[in-house]
């Protein structure tokens, strides 16, 4: 593993490889597929993560960890 990428339904960021905007909050599946198809990453983990929401209450998000 030389590169690790974290995608969340709570985050948007640019692709580490090509600078394309990756927005897991709007298109989680498309964001994951971008790395899998365009850059040959592999899935290490897909699951959930609990974070503090804007109101301070727990907020459940979906996350993916990909590697190359």
N, CA, C and O of each residue as an XYZ file, in Angstrom:
272
protein
N       0.847     -1.188      0.000
C       0.000      0.000      0.000
C       0.886      1.242      0.000
O       1.719      1.431      0.886
N       0.692      2.062     -0.987
C       1.454      3.307     -1.025
C       0.558      4.529     -0.880
O       1.015      5.597     -0.471
N      -0.713      4.372     -1.216
C      -1.675      5.472     -1.095
C      -2.914      4.971     -0.370
O      -3.401      3.876     -0.648
N      -3.418      5.766      0.549
C      -4.657      5.448      1.257
C      -5.596      6.630      1.111
O      -5.194      7.780      1.284
N      -6.859      6.337      0.788
C      -7.870      7.368      0.582
C      -9.047      7.083      1.505
O      -9.463      5.935      1.658
N      -9.577      8.131      2.116
C     -10.730      8.059      3.007
C     -11.862      8.851      2.363
O     -11.712     10.040      2.081
N     -12.995      8.192      2.131
C     -14.172      8.842      1.559
C     -15.301      8.719      2.569
O     -15.503      7.654      3.152
N     -16.035      9.802      2.776
C     -17.113      9.821      3.760
C     -18.338     10.527      3.199
O     -18.229     11.421      2.360
N     -19.504     10.109      3.676
C     -20.740     10.806      3.299
C     -20.812     12.171      3.961
O     -21.781     12.905      3.773
N     -19.793     12.511      4.733
C     -19.740     13.797      5.414
C     -18.724     14.758      4.789
O     -18.624     15.906      5.220
N     -17.970     14.308      3.779
C     -16.865     15.115      3.260
C     -16.870     15.237      1.743
O     -17.355     14.360      1.029
N     -16.321     16.336      1.279
C     -16.006     16.524     -0.128
C     -14.559     16.969     -0.221
O     -14.098     17.751      0.609
N     -13.839     16.484     -1.217
C     -12.433     16.826     -1.388
C     -12.024     16.554     -2.830
O     -12.787     15.949     -3.584
N     -10.856     16.983     -3.215
C     -10.396     16.679     -4.569
C      -9.671     15.332     -4.584
O      -9.082     14.916     -3.586
N      -9.728     14.668     -5.727
C      -9.070     13.376     -5.916
C      -7.562     13.543     -5.736
O      -6.975     14.497     -6.247
N      -6.941     12.621     -5.015
C      -5.490     12.666     -4.800
C      -4.706     12.436     -6.088
O      -3.545     12.833     -6.192
N      -5.338     11.799     -7.061
C      -4.642     11.435     -8.296
C      -4.797     12.472     -9.405
O      -3.834     12.783    -10.106
N      -6.031     13.017     -9.567
C      -6.283     13.853    -10.749
C      -6.963     15.187    -10.439
O      -7.276     15.942    -11.360
N      -7.194     15.485     -9.178
C      -7.797     16.757     -8.755
C      -9.299     16.883     -9.044
O      -9.881     17.929     -8.758
N      -9.945     15.841     -9.605
C     -11.400     15.896     -9.804
C     -12.074     16.016     -8.444
O     -11.628     15.406     -7.473
N     -13.152     16.803     -8.370
C     -13.871     16.975     -7.117
C     -14.577     15.674     -6.762
O     -15.336     15.137     -7.569
N     -14.330     15.165     -5.561
C     -14.924     13.939     -5.044
C     -15.782     14.340     -3.856
O     -15.265     14.783     -2.831
N     -17.084     14.185     -3.992
C     -17.994     14.620     -2.926
C     -18.812     13.442     -2.418
O     -19.874     13.124     -2.953
N     -18.296     12.804     -1.379
C     -18.980     11.663     -0.785
C     -20.321     12.013     -0.189
O     -21.179     11.143     -0.039
N     -20.521     13.279      0.155
C     -21.805     13.680      0.744
C     -22.905     13.743     -0.307
O     -24.080     13.595      0.027
N     -22.550     13.958     -1.565
C     -23.532     14.039     -2.648
C     -23.600     12.759     -3.477
O     -24.670     12.387     -3.959
N     -22.457     12.082     -3.645
C     -22.395     10.892     -4.499
C     -21.340      9.937     -3.954
O     -20.243      9.829     -4.503
N     -21.679      9.248     -2.874
C     -20.733      8.339     -2.226
C     -20.300      7.231     -3.190
O     -19.107      6.970     -3.347
N     -21.271      6.583     -3.831
C     -20.967      5.486     -4.752
C     -20.077      5.959     -5.906
O     -19.101      5.295     -6.255
N     -20.415      7.093     -6.487
C     -19.612      7.634     -7.581
C     -18.206      7.994     -7.144
O     -17.250      7.819     -7.901
N     -18.078      8.496     -5.923
C     -16.759      8.852     -5.396
C     -15.884      7.616     -5.234
O     -14.714      7.620     -5.617
N     -16.458      6.559     -4.665
C     -15.716      5.306     -4.501
C     -15.375      4.728     -5.874
O     -14.235      4.334     -6.121
N     -16.363      4.679     -6.760
C     -16.131      4.122     -8.094
C     -15.079      4.897     -8.874
O     -14.343      4.303     -9.662
N     -14.993      6.195     -8.676
C     -13.964      6.991     -9.356
C     -12.575      6.427     -9.053
O     -11.784      6.196     -9.968
N     -12.282      6.209     -7.778
C     -10.973      5.676     -7.408
C     -10.784      4.242     -7.894
O      -9.694      3.878     -8.337
N     -11.838      3.422     -7.816
C     -11.727      2.026     -8.241
C     -11.491      1.914     -9.744
O     -10.605      1.180    -10.182
N     -12.276      2.636    -10.528
C     -12.235      2.502    -11.984
C     -11.127      3.344    -12.616
O     -10.364      2.850    -13.446
N     -11.043      4.594    -12.228
C     -10.089      5.505    -12.874
C      -8.647      5.329    -12.400
O      -7.711      5.600    -13.152
N      -8.465      4.877    -11.160
C      -7.111      4.859    -10.601
C      -6.696      3.514    -10.001
O      -5.643      3.419     -9.370
N      -7.512      2.479    -10.192
C      -7.169      1.101     -9.781
C      -6.938      0.927     -8.279
O      -6.116      0.108     -7.867
N      -7.660      1.693     -7.467
C      -7.595      1.488     -6.019
C      -8.392      0.243     -5.657
O      -9.213     -0.226     -6.445
N      -8.153     -0.283     -4.482
C      -8.881     -1.436     -3.965
C      -9.575     -1.044     -2.665
O      -9.091     -0.182     -1.932
N     -10.703     -1.676     -2.386
C     -11.443     -1.408     -1.151
C     -10.767     -2.127      0.006
O     -10.531     -3.333     -0.060
N     -10.460     -1.401      1.048
C      -9.937     -1.981      2.287
C     -11.049     -2.137      3.317
O     -11.085     -3.112      4.067
N     -11.957     -1.158      3.344
C     -13.029     -1.188      4.345
C     -14.169     -0.277      3.900
O     -13.932      0.821      3.395
N     -15.397     -0.732      4.086
C     -16.580      0.119      3.970
C     -17.397     -0.125      5.224
O     -17.674     -1.272      5.577
N     -17.782      0.943      5.896
C     -18.525      0.799      7.137
C     -19.127      2.119      7.567
O     -19.341      3.020      6.756
N     -19.390      2.215      8.841
C     -19.995      3.436      9.370
C     -19.078      4.069     10.402
O     -18.195      3.423     10.966
N     -19.314      5.336     10.625
C     -18.548      6.100     11.606
C     -19.511      7.076     12.269
O     -20.325      7.702     11.592
N     -19.424      7.205     13.559
C     -20.253      8.159     14.285
C     -19.410      9.384     14.603
O     -18.329      9.284     15.183
N     -19.930     10.542     14.210
C     -19.246     11.808     14.479
C     -20.210     12.742     15.195
O     -21.402     12.450     15.292
N     -19.704     13.857     15.695
C     -20.570     14.868     16.294
C     -21.235     15.665     15.184
O     -20.556     16.224     14.323
N     -22.563     15.717     15.202
C     -23.302     16.502     14.228
C     -23.245     17.977     14.557
O     -22.706     18.357     15.596
N     -23.791     18.818     13.692
C     -23.764     20.264     13.911
C     -24.470     20.688     15.196
O     -24.168     21.739     15.762
N     -25.405     19.867     15.649
C     -26.130     20.186     16.879
C     -25.508     19.512     18.105
O     -26.062     19.576     19.203
N     -24.344     18.861     17.907
C     -23.657     18.201     19.013
C     -24.126     16.782     19.272
O     -23.544     16.081     20.100
N     -25.163     16.351     18.582
C     -25.675     14.989     18.744
C     -24.942     14.057     17.782
O     -24.403     14.509     16.772
N     -24.919     12.755     18.089
C     -24.242     11.807     17.201
C     -24.860     11.789     15.801
O     -26.077     11.883     15.641
N     -23.996     11.667     14.801
C     -24.409     11.647     13.412
C     -23.701     10.465     12.755
O     -22.473     10.382     12.785
N     -24.463      9.559     12.166
C     -23.911      8.364     11.548
C     -23.560      8.646     10.089
O     -24.402      9.119      9.325
N     -22.321      8.357      9.707
C     -21.877      8.542      8.326
C     -21.381      7.206      7.775
O     -21.047      6.298      8.537
N     -21.337      7.094      6.464
C     -20.772      5.924      5.798
C     -19.389      6.306      5.294
O     -19.196      7.388      4.739
N     -18.429      5.411      5.490
C     -17.059      5.692      5.082
C     -16.498      4.541      4.244
O     -16.929      3.395      4.365
N     -15.546      4.871      3.408
C     -14.800      3.870      2.642
C     -13.319      4.202      2.759
O     -12.919      5.363      2.668
N     -12.519      3.174      2.959
C     -11.067      3.318      2.961
C     -10.560      2.507      1.772
O     -10.811      1.307      1.668
N      -9.846      3.182      0.884
C      -9.325      2.561     -0.328
C      -7.807      2.661     -0.327
O      -7.239      3.568      0.281
N      -7.154      1.728     -1.010
C      -5.690      1.782     -1.073
C      -5.203      1.381     -2.455
O      -5.925      0.797     -3.263
N      -3.948      1.722     -2.685
C      -3.302      1.402     -3.954
C      -1.886      0.963     -3.667
O      -1.141      0.640     -4.593
